[in-house]
């Protein structure tokens, strides 16, 4: 028998070794998998995400960690990512505060073999495997149409947002403006950031009412918008704004739901945070174990909640 060249002999020997490495990578016991989920900040919306994620982790039997940033600065999430990389976790799900700032850290995590997905807020150029959450531009369009109908297609409106650099919030604003472009008599007179801080949102709302006495509508693009506007309208100074200024908000915080019940808020764009958290963990585990080799983005959708369907929607 003709002897094979040394290089070919080495290649044949390397094949079993490569297969063994691949088998070891996928044969890791599920109970040993470590999954970390990073929200934007500590607010009730992400409590729902945590509930969904933890329930999925418990059901699958994986180790679970909920890592909450102390503020909405991109650098804070970068430090958390670096720490998780050093701890060699198996999977990370993150709702991104500043898309650009986390790109390098996410790429580093992926390069080190960690599966990374984004949920709620994306960083599309980071190398993450998939995004799970609301298609925010479409939700913004729905919000814009709801407002246009409520104010009969004309008047001044303002946008109350959260972190000015947040991709998901800016996508909502883009959708709102696209929708309103069909109504030339509607004018957006202000877009104000609140850093998702309720006290700042209350102060900003008061300034909007004082600076724009003809205001006919307010969009609460982040979750503090609805509660802030309700709180301000409940005061003696601005009580006349109730019903006269139409309000559409995001997310069903208790105070936002209360605002709908009491007539301060006309509608809420309710996302599905429990579903986001659940799917984030499930997809990470499937990717780590090789069950999902070609991940695709998942749109979790929104419910438009008004006083008419307040008791019949799901998250």
SELUMZA-914274 format. One record per residue: residue in three letters; residue number from 1; x, y, z of N, C-alpha, C in turn. Coordinates in steps of 0.2 Angstrom, whole numbers. Layout:
REM SELUMZA-914274
> ALA NUM X Y Z X Y Z X Y Z
...
REM end
This chain:
REM SELUMZA-914274
> UNK 1 4 -6 0 0 0 0 4 6 0
> UNK 2 2 11 -4 6 17 -5 6 21 2
> UNK 3 11 24 4 11 28 10 9 35 9
> UNK 4 4 37 13 2 44 12 7 49 14
> UNK 5 7 55 10 11 61 12 10 63 20
> UNK 6 15 65 23 15 67 30 9 72 32
> UNK 7 8 77 27 3 82 28 -4 79 28
> UNK 8 -5 74 23 -11 71 23 -13 67 29
> UNK 9 -7 63 31 -8 59 37 -10 63 43
> UNK 10 -7 69 44 -9 74 49 -16 76 49
> UNK 11 -18 78 43 -25 80 42 -30 75 44
> UNK 12 -29 68 42 -33 63 44 -33 62 52
> UNK 13 -28 63 55 -27 62 62 -31 68 66
> UNK 14 -31 74 62 -34 80 65 -42 80 65
> UNK 15 -45 76 60 -52 75 59 -55 73 66
> UNK 16 -53 67 69 -56 65 75 -56 70 80
> UNK 17 -50 73 81 -49 78 86 -54 84 85
> UNK 18 -55 86 79 -60 92 78 -67 90 80
> UNK 19 -69 84 78 -75 81 79 -76 81 87
> UNK 20 -71 79 90 -71 78 98 -73 85 101
> UNK 21 -69 90 98 -70 97 101 -77 99 100
> UNK 22 -80 98 94 -86 100 92 -91 96 97
> UNK 23 -90 90 98 -95 86 102 -95 88 109
> UNK 24 -89 90 112 -88 93 118 -92 99 119
> UNK 25 -92 104 114 -95 110 114 -102 110 115
> UNK 26 -105 105 111 -112 104 111 -115 99 116
> UNK 27 -110 95 119 -112 90 124 -112 93 131
> UNK 28 -111 99 132 -111 102 139 -118 101 142
> UNK 29 -118 99 148 -125 97 152 -129 104 152
> UNK 30 -135 104 151 -139 110 151 -139 113 158
> UNK 31 -139 109 163 -139 112 170 -133 116 171
> UNK 32 -128 115 167 -121 119 168 -121 125 164
> UNK 33 -126 126 160 -126 132 156 -127 138 160
> UNK 34 -124 144 159 -125 150 163 -127 155 158
> UNK 35 -133 158 159 -136 163 155 -137 169 159
> UNK 36 -135 175 156 -135 181 160 -140 186 155
> UNK 37 -144 190 159 -149 194 155 -148 201 158
> UNK 38 -147 206 153 -145 213 155 -151 218 153
> UNK 39 -155 221 157 -160 225 155 -156 232 154
> UNK 40 -160 237 152 -158 244 152 -156 247 159
> UNK 41 -161 246 163 -161 249 170 -166 246 174
> UNK 42 -166 248 180 -171 245 185 -178 249 184
> UNK 43 -183 246 180 -189 249 180 -194 243 179
> UNK 44 -201 244 181 -206 239 181 -206 235 174
> UNK 45 -205 238 168 -206 235 162 -201 229 162
> UNK 46 -195 230 164 -190 225 164 -191 220 170
> UNK 47 -195 221 175 -197 216 180 -201 211 176
> UNK 48 -205 213 171 -209 208 167 -204 204 163
> UNK 49 -199 207 160 -194 203 156 -191 198 160
> UNK 50 -189 200 166 -185 196 171 -190 190 173
> UNK 51 -196 191 174 -201 186 176 -201 181 170
> UNK 52 -202 183 164 -202 178 158 -196 174 157
> UNK 53 -190 178 158 -183 175 157 -182 170 163
> UNK 54 -183 171 169 -182 167 174 -186 161 174
> UNK 55 -193 162 172 -197 156 171 -195 151 166
> UNK 56 -192 154 161 -189 150 155 -183 146 158
> UNK 57 -179 150 161 -173 147 164 -174 141 169
> UNK 58 -179 142 173 -181 137 178 -184 131 175
> UNK 59 -188 132 169 -191 126 166 -185 122 162
> UNK 60 -180 126 159 -175 122 155 -170 120 160
> UNK 61 -169 122 166 -164 120 171 -157 123 170
> UNK 62 -157 129 167 -151 132 166 -149 137 172
> UNK 63 -143 139 173 -141 144 178 -143 151 175
> UNK 64 -146 155 180 -148 161 177 -146 167 181
> UNK 65 -144 173 178 -142 179 182 -145 185 178
> UNK 66 -148 189 183 -151 195 180 -147 201 183
> UNK 67 -144 205 178 -138 209 180 -141 216 178
> UNK 68 -143 220 183 -146 227 182 -141 233 182
> UNK 69 -140 237 176 -136 243 177 -139 248 181
> UNK 70 -134 252 184 -137 257 189 -139 263 186
> UNK 71 -137 264 179 -139 270 175 -140 268 168
> UNK 72 -142 273 164 -143 271 157 -137 273 152
> UNK 73 -131 274 155 -125 276 151 -123 269 148
> UNK 74 -121 270 141 -118 264 138 -112 261 141
> UNK 75 -108 265 144 -102 263 147 -103 258 153
> UNK 76 -109 259 156 -111 254 162 -112 248 159
> UNK 77 -116 247 153 -117 241 150 -111 237 148
> UNK 78 -106 241 145 -100 239 143 -96 235 148
> UNK 79 -96 239 154 -92 236 160 -96 229 162
> UNK 80 -102 229 162 -106 223 164 -104 217 159
> UNK 81 -104 219 152 -102 214 147 -95 211 148
> UNK 82 -91 216 149 -84 214 150 -83 209 156
> UNK 83 -87 210 162 -87 206 167 -89 199 166
> UNK 84 -95 199 162 -98 192 160 -93 188 155
> UNK 85 -90 192 151 -85 189 147 -79 185 151
> UNK 86 -77 189 156 -72 187 160 -74 181 164
> UNK 87 -80 180 166 -83 175 169 -85 169 165
> UNK 88 -84 170 158 -85 164 154 -93 162 154
> UNK 89 -98 166 154 -104 164 154 -106 161 147
> UNK 90 -111 157 146 -112 154 140 -117 158 135
> UNK 91 -121 162 138 -126 166 134 -127 172 137
> UNK 92 -128 178 133 -130 184 136 -136 187 132
> UNK 93 -141 190 135 -147 193 132 -146 200 135
> UNK 94 -147 205 130 -146 212 133 -151 217 129
> UNK 95 -154 221 133 -158 227 130 -153 233 130
> UNK 96 -152 235 124 -146 240 124 -148 247 125
> UNK 97 -144 251 129 -145 258 130 -143 262 124
> UNK 98 -136 261 122 -133 265 117 -130 260 112
> UNK 99 -133 259 106 -131 254 102 -124 254 100
> UNK 100 -121 260 98 -114 260 96 -109 258 102
> UNK 101 -111 261 108 -106 260 113 -104 252 115
> UNK 102 -109 248 114 -108 241 116 -106 237 110
> UNK 103 -105 239 104 -104 235 98 -97 231 99
> UNK 104 -92 234 102 -85 231 102 -86 226 108
> UNK 105 -89 227 113 -90 222 119 -94 216 117
> UNK 106 -99 217 113 -103 212 110 -99 207 106
> UNK 107 -96 211 101 -91 207 96 -86 203 100
> UNK 108 -83 206 105 -78 202 109 -81 196 112
> UNK 109 -88 197 115 -91 191 118 -92 186 113
> UNK 110 -95 187 107 -96 183 102 -90 179 100
> UNK 111 -84 183 99 -78 180 97 -75 175 102
> UNK 112 -77 176 108 -75 172 114 -79 165 114
> UNK 113 -84 165 110 -89 159 110 -95 160 114
> UNK 114 -97 166 116 -103 167 120 -108 169 115
> UNK 115 -114 166 116 -120 168 111 -123 174 114
> UNK 116 -124 179 110 -127 185 112 -134 187 108
> UNK 117 -139 188 111 -145 191 108 -147 197 111
> UNK 118 -150 201 107 -153 208 110 -161 207 111
> UNK 119 -164 210 116 -171 210 116 -173 218 118
> UNK 120 -179 219 116 -182 226 117 -179 232 114
> UNK 121 -172 232 114 -168 237 111 -162 234 108
> UNK 122 -161 236 101 -156 232 97 -149 236 97
> UNK 123 -144 232 95 -138 235 92 -136 231 86
> UNK 124 -139 233 81 -139 229 74 -132 227 71
> UNK 125 -127 231 73 -121 230 70 -116 227 75
> UNK 126 -118 224 80 -114 222 85 -112 215 84
> UNK 127 -115 211 79 -113 204 78 -118 199 83
> UNK 128 -123 202 86 -127 198 90 -131 193 85
> UNK 129 -133 188 87 -136 183 83 -143 185 81
> UNK 130 -147 188 85 -154 190 83 -157 195 88
> UNK 131 -162 198 86 -166 203 90 -173 200 92
> UNK 132 -175 201 98 -181 199 100 -185 204 103
> UNK 133 -191 206 100 -194 212 103 -199 215 98
> UNK 134 -201 221 100 -206 225 96 -202 228 90
> UNK 135 -205 228 84 -203 232 78 -205 239 80
> UNK 136 -201 243 83 -203 249 86 -205 254 81
> UNK 137 -203 254 75 -205 259 70 -213 258 68
> UNK 138 -214 251 67 -221 250 66 -226 252 72
> UNK 139 -223 250 78 -227 252 84 -228 260 84
> UNK 140 -223 264 82 -223 271 82 -229 273 77
> UNK 141 -229 270 71 -234 272 66 -241 271 69
> UNK 142 -242 265 72 -248 264 75 -250 269 80
> UNK 143 -245 271 84 -246 277 89 -248 283 86
> UNK 144 -244 285 80 -246 291 77 -253 291 74
> UNK 145 -255 286 71 -262 285 68 -267 286 74
> UNK 146 -266 283 79 -270 284 85 -271 291 87
> UNK 147 -266 294 88 -266 301 90 -269 306 84
> UNK 148 -268 305 78 -271 308 73 -278 308 73
> UNK 149 -281 302 74 -288 301 74 -291 304 80
> UNK 150 -287 304 86 -290 307 92 -290 315 92
> UNK 151 -286 318 88 -286 325 88 -289 328 81
> UNK 152 -292 323 78 -296 325 71 -291 328 66
> UNK 153 -285 325 66 -280 327 61 -277 334 61
> UNK 154 -277 337 66 -274 344 67 -272 346 74
> UNK 155 -267 350 74 -265 353 81 -258 352 82
> UNK 156 -256 355 88 -249 354 90 -248 348 95
> UNK 157 -243 344 94 -241 338 98 -234 338 100
> UNK 158 -233 335 106 -226 335 108 -224 327 109
> UNK 159 -218 326 109 -215 319 110 -211 319 117
> UNK 160 -213 315 121 -209 314 128 -206 307 127
> UNK 161 -199 307 127 -195 301 126 -191 300 132
> UNK 162 -187 295 132 -183 293 138 -176 295 136
> UNK 163 -171 290 136 -164 291 134 -164 293 127
> UNK 164 -161 299 125 -161 302 118 -157 297 113
> UNK 165 -152 293 116 -149 289 111 -151 282 111
> UNK 166 -157 280 114 -160 274 114 -162 272 107
> UNK 167 -160 267 104 -162 265 97 -169 263 97
> UNK 168 -172 260 101 -179 258 101 -184 264 101
> UNK 169 -182 268 106 -186 274 107 -186 279 100
> UNK 170 -180 279 97 -179 283 91 -183 280 85
> UNK 171 -183 274 85 -187 270 80 -194 272 81
> UNK 172 -197 272 87 -204 274 88 -205 281 86
> UNK 173 -201 285 87 -202 292 85 -202 293 78
> UNK 174 -197 289 74 -197 289 67 -204 286 64
> UNK 175 -207 281 67 -213 279 65 -219 284 66
> UNK 176 -219 287 72 -223 292 74 -223 298 68
> UNK 177 -217 300 67 -217 306 62 -218 303 55
> UNK 178 -217 297 53 -219 295 47 -227 294 46
> UNK 179 -230 292 51 -237 292 51 -240 299 51
> UNK 180 -237 304 55 -240 310 55 -239 314 49
> UNK 181 -234 312 45 -232 316 38 -238 316 34
> UNK 182 -243 311 35 -249 311 31 -254 316 33
> UNK 183 -253 320 39 -257 325 41 -254 332 42
> UNK 184 -254 335 37 -250 342 36 -253 347 42
> UNK 185 -258 346 45 -261 351 50 -259 349 57
> UNK 186 -255 343 57 -252 341 64 -245 343 64
> UNK 187 -243 347 69 -236 349 70 -233 347 76
> UNK 188 -227 344 76 -223 341 81 -219 347 84
> UNK 189 -221 350 90 -218 356 92 -212 355 97
> UNK 190 -211 349 99 -206 348 104 -204 340 105
> UNK 191 -198 338 105 -196 331 107 -191 332 113
> UNK 192 -193 330 119 -190 331 125 -188 324 128
> UNK 193 -181 323 130 -179 317 133 -180 318 141
> UNK 194 -180 312 144 -181 312 152 -176 307 155
> UNK 195 -172 304 151 -168 299 154 -172 293 158
> UNK 196 -178 292 156 -182 287 159 -183 289 167
> UNK 197 -182 295 169 -183 297 176 -190 300 177
> UNK 198 -194 298 181 -201 300 182 -201 307 184
> UNK 199 -196 309 189 -196 316 192 -195 321 186
> UNK 200 -190 319 182 -188 323 176 -193 324 171
> UNK 201 -197 318 170 -202 318 165 -208 322 168
> UNK 202 -209 323 174 -215 327 177 -213 334 176
> UNK 203 -207 336 177 -204 343 176 -205 345 169
> UNK 204 -203 340 164 -203 342 157 -210 342 155
> UNK 205 -214 338 157 -221 339 155 -224 346 157
> UNK 206 -223 348 163 -225 355 166 -222 360 161
> UNK 207 -216 359 159 -213 364 154 -216 364 148
> UNK 208 -218 358 145 -222 358 139 -228 361 139
> UNK 209 -232 360 144 -239 364 145 -238 371 145
> UNK 210 -233 373 149 -232 381 150 -230 384 143
> UNK 211 -225 380 140 -222 383 134 -227 382 128
> UNK 212 -231 378 128 -236 377 122 -243 376 124
> UNK 213 -246 382 126 -253 382 129 -258 379 124
> UNK 214 -256 379 117 -261 376 112 -260 369 111
> UNK 215 -256 365 115 -254 358 114 -261 354 114
> UNK 216 -261 350 109 -267 345 109 -266 338 110
> UNK 217 -259 336 110 -257 329 111 -250 328 113
> UNK 218 -249 323 117 -243 321 120 -242 313 119
> UNK 219 -236 312 116 -234 305 115 -229 303 121
> UNK 220 -231 298 125 -226 296 130 -222 290 127
> UNK 221 -217 291 124 -213 286 120 -210 281 124
> UNK 222 -207 283 130 -204 278 135 -209 277 140
> UNK 223 -208 272 145 -213 270 149 -214 275 155
> UNK 224 -210 280 156 -212 285 161 -216 291 158
> UNK 225 -217 291 152 -221 297 149 -228 297 151
> UNK 226 -232 291 151 -239 291 153 -240 292 160
> UNK 227 -236 289 165 -237 291 172 -235 299 174
> UNK 228 -230 301 170 -228 308 171 -234 313 169
> UNK 229 -237 312 163 -242 316 161 -248 316 165
> UNK 230 -250 310 167 -256 309 172 -255 313 178
> UNK 231 -249 312 181 -247 315 187 -248 323 187
> UNK 232 -245 326 181 -246 333 180 -253 335 179
> UNK 233 -257 331 175 -264 333 174 -268 333 180
> UNK 234 -266 329 185 -270 328 191 -269 334 196
> UNK 235 -264 339 194 -263 345 199 -268 350 197
> UNK 236 -269 355 202 -274 360 201 -272 365 195
> UNK 237 -265 366 194 -263 370 189 -265 368 182
> UNK 238 -264 361 181 -265 358 174 -271 354 174
> UNK 239 -276 354 178 -281 350 178 -286 351 172
> UNK 240 -286 357 169 -290 358 163 -287 354 157
> UNK 241 -281 352 157 -278 348 152 -281 341 151
> UNK 242 -284 338 156 -287 332 156 -292 331 151
> UNK 243 -291 327 146 -296 326 140 -295 331 135
> UNK 244 -293 337 136 -292 342 131 -285 340 127
> UNK 245 -280 338 131 -274 336 128 -274 328 128
> UNK 246 -274 325 122 -274 318 121 -267 315 122
> UNK 247 -267 309 126 -261 306 128 -261 299 126
> UNK 248 -255 297 122 -254 290 120 -247 288 123
> UNK 249 -247 282 126 -241 280 130 -239 273 128
> UNK 250 -233 272 131 -230 265 130 -230 261 137
> UNK 251 -232 255 137 -231 250 142 -236 251 148
> UNK 252 -238 246 150 -243 246 155 -241 246 163
> UNK 253 -237 251 164 -236 251 171 -242 253 175
> UNK 254 -243 251 182 -249 252 185 -251 259 185
> UNK 255 -247 264 185 -249 271 185 -251 273 178
> UNK 256 -249 270 173 -251 271 166 -258 268 165
> UNK 257 -259 262 168 -266 259 167 -271 263 171
> UNK 258 -269 265 177 -273 270 181 -275 276 177
> UNK 259 -270 279 173 -271 285 169 -277 283 164
> UNK 260 -277 277 161 -282 276 156 -289 275 160
> UNK 261 -289 272 166 -295 271 169 -298 278 171
> UNK 262 -294 283 173 -296 289 176 -297 294 170
> UNK 263 -295 292 164 -297 297 158 -291 302 156
> UNK 264 -285 301 160 -279 305 158 -276 303 151
> UNK 265 -276 296 150 -273 293 145 -278 290 140
> UNK 266 -277 291 133 -282 288 129 -280 281 126
> UNK 267 -274 280 126 -272 273 124 -265 272 126
> UNK 268 -263 265 126 -256 263 128 -254 258 122
> UNK 269 -248 258 120 -245 253 116 -242 248 121
> UNK 270 -245 243 122 -242 238 127 -238 232 123
> UNK 271 -232 232 125 -227 227 122 -228 220 126
> UNK 272 -224 216 124 -225 209 127 -218 207 131
> UNK 273 -217 211 136 -210 210 140 -209 203 143
> UNK 274 -214 200 145 -214 193 148 -212 188 142
> UNK 275 -215 189 136 -213 185 131 -206 186 128
> UNK 276 -204 193 128 -197 194 126 -192 191 131
> UNK 277 -193 191 137 -188 188 142 -188 180 141
> UNK 278 -194 177 140 -195 170 139 -191 168 133
> UNK 279 -192 171 127 -189 169 121 -182 170 121
> UNK 280 -179 176 124 -172 177 125 -168 171 127
> UNK 281 -171 168 133 -168 163 136 -168 156 132
> UNK 282 -174 155 129 -175 149 125 -171 149 119
> UNK 283 -170 155 116 -166 155 110 -159 154 111
> UNK 284 -157 157 117 -150 157 119 -148 149 120
> UNK 285 -152 146 124 -151 139 125 -151 135 119
> UNK 286 -155 136 114 -156 132 108 -149 134 104
> UNK 287 -147 140 104 -141 142 100 -135 138 103
> UNK 288 -134 139 110 -128 136 113 -128 128 112
> UNK 289 -134 125 112 -134 118 111 -134 115 104
> UNK 290 -134 120 99 -134 118 92 -141 117 89
> UNK 291 -146 118 93 -153 117 90 -155 122 85
> UNK 292 -152 128 86 -154 134 82 -148 136 78
> UNK 293 -146 133 72 -140 136 69 -141 142 65
> UNK 294 -147 144 63 -148 150 59 -153 154 62
> UNK 295 -152 158 67 -157 162 71 -159 168 67
> UNK 296 -166 169 68 -169 175 64 -172 179 69
> UNK 297 -173 186 68 -176 191 72 -183 189 74
> UNK 298 -186 190 80 -193 189 81 -196 195 83
> UNK 299 -202 197 80 -206 202 82 -211 200 87
> UNK 300 -211 203 93 -216 201 98 -222 205 98
> UNK 301 -222 210 94 -229 214 93 -231 218 99
> UNK 302 -236 222 97 -239 226 103 -247 225 103
> UNK 303 -250 227 108 -257 228 109 -259 235 110
> UNK 304 -264 238 106 -266 244 108 -272 244 113
> UNK 305 -270 246 119 -275 246 125 -278 252 126
> UNK 306 -285 252 126 -289 258 128 -293 256 134
> UNK 307 -298 261 136 -302 259 141 -307 253 139
> UNK 308 -308 252 133 -312 247 130 -310 240 131
> UNK 309 -303 239 131 -300 232 131 -295 232 137
> UNK 310 -296 236 142 -291 236 147 -290 229 151
> UNK 311 -296 226 151 -295 219 155 -294 213 151
> UNK 312 -293 214 144 -293 208 140 -287 207 136
> UNK 313 -281 210 138 -275 209 134 -270 205 137
> UNK 314 -265 202 133 -260 198 136 -253 200 135
> UNK 315 -248 198 139 -241 201 138 -237 195 137
REM end
